Amino acid sequence: MTQHRYAMATVGISACSTVAMIGAVVHLLSAEEQGVFFTLHSLASFISIADFGLVYASLQTAARLKGVGDGGALLSLRRLVFKWALALSFFAAVCVFYLGIRIIPTGNPAWHQVWMMLIPIVIASQISMPLIAWREGAGEIVQAWRLRAIVELASGMAVVATLWSGFGMYSLLAMWLVRSLLAASWAMLSPIKHEDEGEFSFLRWMDEVWPFQWRIGVSALSGYLIFRSFAPLVMMEQGPVLAGQFGIAVLLMNGIIAFSTAWPLSQTATYGAMFASGRGEEVSRMLPRLLFRSTGLCFFAVVIFSVFMFLLPAIDQKLSDRLLHPEVMTIMMLAAIVHHMVATMAVPLRAEGREPFMWVSLFGGILLSGAVWYAARYGTSIDIAWANLFCAAIGIPIAIILYRSRVTVWVRNRSFQHQR
């Protein structure tokens, strides 16, 4: 199989695993355990963004060194990446560990025990991720994507199997343990051999890699605030039951976004090639059609999902009780349409090599977190959903302004070429 098929398989397996996990959690854990489960899952995932773009930076830098044949520096880079991953993972773990202790309810001592056991397992997994990216950049592309597909399948099976076996909250440990063992076993294999000696120093990293790594890190932090901060924030103010309901809602919303944006994102390479040949104006004519059709697909998915939510009480009352009210869930899913539109308009801008949404996304993430916290503290579930939709909707006019400003440049450049 090619890396593209493995990538598609990874996305598909991840989606199926998420649905299976939600079903198992709903039917096998109590409402309070459901909330703690998704809160711990969200807090653990924060460690993965604390590398501040290290995974992507490792991949890109290794690929560049491989392309120019600098094998010695490539091996030196691996050692430096490991040190970076070790330091950043431990720093993030200390911060998140304290946050988890403060947020997790004290009603069940086992919940804190799971959290304390989970931290070192997540650290081991996170240290492996940049090393896997390094191997991918060094040429083992198919192998890296095959590993990701295997990890998603094995960890998904582990969490569902342990839930059904009655291990309850400890199933989180099984999921992350499988991820860590599989990732580390491949990441720590003997590095690719090369006879030349070279050095990729810390100063060289700061000069060549850090200028784009920190931008990736800011974008990752923004993504966490926008898509992953719900459960911990709601847990602090409303308790585990509502936190679990919003944890599931956000997972489903992200699933719809991943499904609908796969089509626009697949055009990134095409748009990049068109920009390289000076055909930006053509991109500006193609995007409206893509935006209209893909948004229609997203809207259709939201409608089908919302209808299903209103019919769910008659199908599975227990599952319906564990989810947000259908009206609240529909409002949450409407935000998926907004996020889809913004993400689609960002595709050509990023294909051009720009990241104009970086600071906008960071501001939006901070605004959303504050709005969700305020709504959770002083309002109800529907207030939280409206806050999410309102903050997401602010991104549409900003995206339009940024996109149209670039269209003006593309048209002007095309006219200049014709004059010449």
C-alpha positions in Angstrom: 0.0 0.0 0.0 1.1 3.6 -0.6 1.3 6.2 2.1 -1.9 7.8 0.7 -3.9 4.6 1.3 -2.3 4.2 4.7 -3.2 7.8 5.6 -6.8 7.3 4.5 -6.9 4.0 6.5 -5.6 5.8 9.5 -8.3 8.5 9.4 -11.0 5.8 8.8 -9.8 3.6 11.6 -9.5 6.6 14.0 -13.1 7.6 13.2 -14.5 4.1 13.7 -12.5 3.7 17.0 -13.8 7.0 18.3 -17.4 5.9 17.6 -16.8 2.5 19.2 -15.2 4.1 22.2 -18.1 6.5 22.7 -20.6 3.6 22.5 -18.7 1.6 25.1 -18.2 4.5 27.5 -21.9 5.4 27.3 -23.1 1.9 28.0 -20.5 0.7 30.5 -19.5 3.8 32.6 -21.7 5.9 34.8 -22.5 9.5 33.8 -19.8 10.8 36.2 -17.2 8.4 35.0 -18.0 9.4 31.4 -17.2 13.0 32.2 -14.0 12.1 34.0 -13.0 9.8 31.2 -13.2 12.5 28.5 -11.7 15.1 30.7 -8.6 13.0 31.3 -8.5 12.1 27.6 -8.6 15.8 26.8 -5.9 16.8 29.4 -3.6 14.0 28.2 -3.9 15.2 24.6 -2.6 18.6 25.7 0.8 17.0 26.2 0.9 16.2 22.5 0.7 19.9 21.6 3.2 21.0 24.1 6.1 19.9 21.8 5.3 23.3 20.1 5.5 22.0 16.6 8.4 19.6 17.2 6.8 16.7 15.2 6.3 18.7 12.1 9.6 20.5 12.4 11.4 17.1 12.8 9.7 15.8 9.7 10.4 18.8 7.5 14.0 19.2 8.6 14.8 15.5 8.3 13.3 15.5 4.8 15.4 18.5 3.8 18.6 17.0 5.1 17.8 13.7 3.3 17.1 15.6 0.1 20.5 17.3 0.1 22.3 14.1 1.2 23.5 15.4 4.5 23.3 12.0 6.3 25.7 13.0 9.1 23.6 16.0 10.1 20.5 13.8 9.8 21.7 11.5 12.6 22.8 14.4 14.7 19.3 15.9 14.2 17.8 12.7 15.6 19.7 13.1 18.9 18.7 16.7 19.2 15.0 15.9 18.5 15.1 13.3 21.3 16.4 15.9 23.8 13.8 18.4 22.7 11.0 15.8 23.0 12.2 14.7 26.4 12.4 18.2 27.9 9.1 19.5 26.4 7.2 16.4 27.3 8.3 16.5 31.0 7.6 20.2 31.2 4.1 19.8 29.8 3.4 16.8 32.0 4.2 18.7 35.2 1.9 21.5 34.2 -1.0 19.3 33.1 -0.6 16.9 36.1 -1.2 19.8 38.5 -4.2 21.0 36.4 -5.7 17.5 36.4 -5.3 17.2 40.2 -7.2 20.4 40.6 -10.0 19.6 38.1 -10.7 15.9 38.8 -13.4 15.4 41.4 -12.4 13.9 44.7 -15.4 11.6 45.0 -13.5 8.5 43.8 -9.8 8.0 44.7 -9.4 5.7 41.7 -9.9 8.7 39.3 -6.8 10.4 40.7 -4.9 7.1 40.6 -5.7 6.6 36.9 -4.5 10.2 36.3 -1.2 9.6 38.1 -0.6 6.4 36.2 -1.6 7.9 32.9 1.0 10.7 32.9 4.2 8.7 32.5 2.5 6.5 29.8 1.5 9.6 27.8 5.1 11.0 28.2 6.5 7.9 26.7 4.1 8.1 23.8 4.8 11.8 23.2 8.6 11.3 23.2 8.3 8.8 20.4 6.2 11.0 18.1 9.0 13.3 16.9 11.3 10.4 16.4 8.7 8.7 14.2 8.4 12.0 12.3 12.2 12.0 11.9 12.1 8.5 10.4 9.4 9.5 8.0 11.3 12.6 6.9 14.4 10.4 6.5 12.7 8.4 3.9 10.5 5.7 5.7 7.3 7.4 4.7 5.2 4.3 4.0 6.4 2.6 7.2 5.5 5.6 9.3 2.0 5.8 8.0 1.6 2.0 8.3 2.6 2.3 12.0 0.1 5.1 12.6 -2.7 2.9 11.1 -1.6 0.0 13.3 -1.4 2.2 16.4 -4.9 3.6 15.8 -6.4 0.1 15.3 -4.6 -1.5 18.2 -5.3 1.4 20.7 -8.9 1.5 19.7 -9.3 -2.2 20.1 -7.5 -2.0 23.5 -9.8 0.7 25.0 -13.0 -0.9 23.8 -11.9 -4.4 24.9 -10.9 -3.2 28.4 -14.1 -1.3 28.8 -16.2 -4.3 27.9 -14.0 -6.4 30.2 -15.0 -4.3 33.2 -11.8 -2.3 33.8 -13.7 1.0 33.7 -11.6 4.1 33.8 -8.4 2.0 33.6 -9.2 1.4 30.0 -7.6 4.8 29.3 -4.3 3.3 30.6 -4.7 0.4 28.2 -5.3 2.7 25.2 -2.3 4.9 25.9 -0.1 2.0 26.9 -0.6 0.3 23.6 0.0 3.5 21.7 3.3 4.1 23.7 4.6 0.5 23.3 4.0 0.4 19.5 5.3 3.9 18.9 8.4 3.5 21.0 9.3 0.1 19.7 9.6 1.5 16.2 10.9 5.0 17.0 13.7 3.6 19.1 14.9 1.2 16.4 18.5 1.7 15.2 18.7 4.9 13.2 19.4 4.9 9.5 23.1 4.2 8.9 25.3 6.8 7.3 29.1 6.8 7.0 29.5 10.6 7.0 29.8 12.5 10.3 28.0 15.8 10.7 26.4 18.0 13.3 23.1 19.6 13.7 23.7 21.9 16.7 21.2 23.7 18.9 22.3 27.0 17.4 21.6 25.7 13.9 18.2 24.5 15.0 17.3 27.9 16.4 18.5 29.5 13.2 16.9 27.2 10.6 14.0 25.4 12.4 12.7 27.6 15.2 11.5 30.4 12.9 8.7 28.1 11.5 8.4 25.7 14.4 7.0 28.3 16.8 4.3 29.2 14.3 3.3 25.6 14.1 3.3 25.5 17.9 1.0 28.6 18.1 -1.4 27.0 15.6 -1.5 23.8 17.6 -2.2 25.6 20.8 -5.0 27.5 19.1 -6.5 24.2 17.9 -6.5 22.8 21.4 -8.2 25.8 22.8 -10.9 25.7 20.1 -11.5 21.9 19.9 -10.2 20.3 23.0 -10.7 22.6 26.0 -14.5 22.1 26.5 -14.4 19.1 28.8 -11.9 20.5 31.4 -13.6 23.9 31.4 -17.1 22.5 31.8 -15.8 20.0 34.5 -14.5 22.9 36.6 -17.8 24.7 36.6 -20.6 22.2 36.0 -19.2 18.9 37.1 -18.4 15.6 35.3 -21.9 14.7 33.9 -22.2 17.8 31.6 -18.4 17.7 30.9 -18.8 14.1 29.5 -21.7 15.2 27.3 -19.7 18.1 25.9 -16.7 15.8 25.5 -18.7 13.5 23.2 -20.3 16.5 21.4 -16.9 17.9 20.6 -15.6 14.6 19.4 -18.5 14.2 17.0 -18.2 17.8 15.8 -14.5 17.3 15.0 -15.5 14.1 13.2 -17.8 16.0 10.9 -15.2 18.7 10.3 -12.5 16.0 9.5 -15.0 14.4 7.1 -16.1 17.5 5.2 -12.6 19.2 5.0 -10.9 16.1 3.6 -12.0 17.2 0.1 -10.7 20.8 0.3 -7.5 19.7 2.0 -6.8 17.3 -0.9 -6.5 20.3 -3.2 -3.5 21.7 -1.3 -0.9 20.2 -3.5 -2.8 21.2 -6.7 -3.1 24.8 -5.5 0.5 24.9 -4.5 1.6 23.8 -7.9 -0.7 26.5 -9.5 0.8 29.2 -7.3 4.3 28.1 -8.2 3.5 28.6 -11.9 1.9 32.0 -11.3 -1.7 30.9 -11.7 -3.1 32.3 -8.5 -6.0 34.0 -10.3 -7.2 30.6 -11.5 -7.2 29.4 -7.9 -9.4 32.3 -6.9 -11.9 31.2 -9.6 -11.8 27.6 -8.4 -12.2 28.1 -4.7 -15.8 29.5 -4.6 -17.1 26.4 -6.4 -15.2 24.1 -4.0 -16.4 26.1 -1.0 -20.0 25.9 -2.1 -20.0 22.2 -2.8 -18.0 21.1 0.2 -20.0 23.3 2.6 -23.1 21.8 1.1 -21.7 18.4 2.0 -21.0 19.5 5.5 -24.5 21.0 5.9 -26.0 17.8 4.7 -24.0 15.8 7.2 -25.1 18.1 10.0 -28.8 17.8 9.0 -28.6 14.0 8.9 -26.9 14.0 12.3 -29.4 16.4 13.8 -32.4 14.4 12.6 -30.8 11.3 14.1 -30.4 13.1 17.4 -34.1 14.0 17.6 -35.0 10.4 16.7 -32.5 8.8 19.1 -34.7 8.8 22.2 -37.0 6.3 20.5 -34.1 4.2 19.4 -31.8 4.1 22.4 -33.0 6.0 25.5 -29.8 5.4 27.5 -27.6 6.7 24.8 -29.9 9.7 24.3 -29.7 10.5 28.1 -25.9 10.5 28.0 -25.8 13.0 25.2 -26.7 16.7 25.1 -30.2 17.6 24.3 -30.9 17.4 20.6 -31.3 21.2 20.3 -28.0 21.8 22.1 -26.3 19.2 20.0 -27.6 20.8 16.8 -26.2 24.1 17.8 -22.8 22.5 18.4 -22.9 20.8 15.0 -23.7 24.1 13.3 -20.3 25.3 14.5 -18.8 22.5 12.4 -20.2 24.2 9.3 -18.6 27.5 10.3 -15.2 25.8 11.0 -15.4 24.0 7.7 -15.9 27.3 5.8 -13.0 29.0 7.5 -10.7 25.9 7.0 -11.7 25.8 3.3 -10.8 29.5 2.7 -7.5 28.9 4.5 -6.5 26.1 2.1 -5.3 28.3 -0.8 -3.6 30.7 1.5 -1.6 27.9 3.2 -0.9 26.3 -0.2 0.7 29.7 -1.1 3.0 29.2 1.9 1.3 31.6 4.3 -0.2 31.2 7.7 -2.5 34.3 8.0 -4.8 32.7 10.5 -2.2 32.0 13.1 -2.8 35.0 15.4 -6.5 35.1 14.5 -6.8 31.5 15.6 -4.9 32.1 18.8 -7.1 35.1 19.6 -10.2 33.0 18.7 -9.1 30.1 20.9 -8.5 32.4 23.9 -11.9 34.1 23.3 -13.7 30.8 22.9 -12.2 29.4 26.1 -13.2 32.5 28.0 -16.7 32.4 26.6 -17.2 28.7 27.3 -15.9 29.2 30.9 -18.2 32.1 31.5 -21.2 30.3 30.0 -20.4 27.2 32.1 -20.1 29.2 35.2 -23.2 31.4 34.8 -25.4 29.7 32.3 -26.6 26.3 31.1 -25.6 23.8 28.4 -27.4 25.8 25.6 -25.5 28.9 26.6 -22.2 27.0 26.2 -23.3 25.8 22.8 -24.3 29.3 21.6 -21.0 30.7 22.9 -19.2 28.2 20.8 -21.2 29.0 17.7 -20.8 32.7 18.2 -17.1 32.6 18.6 -16.7 30.3 15.6 -18.9 32.6 13.5 -16.5 35.6 14.1 -14.0 33.7 12.0 -16.1 33.9 8.8 -15.8 37.7 8.1 -12.1 37.6 9.1 -11.5 34.7 6.7 -13.3 36.5 3.9 -11.3 39.7 4.4 -7.9 37.8 4.5 -8.9 35.7 1.4 -10.1 38.7 -0.7 -6.9 40.6 0.1 -4.9 37.8 -1.4 -7.2 37.5 -4.4 -6.5 41.1 -5.2 -2.7 40.3 -5.2 -3.2 37.3 -7.4 -5.2 39.2 -10.0 -2.7 42.1 -10.0 0.2 39.6 -10.5 -1.7 38.0 -13.4 -2.3 41.4 -15.0 1.4 42.3 -14.6 2.4 39.0 -16.3 0.1 39.7 -19.2 1.5 43.2 -19.6 5.0 41.8 -19.8 
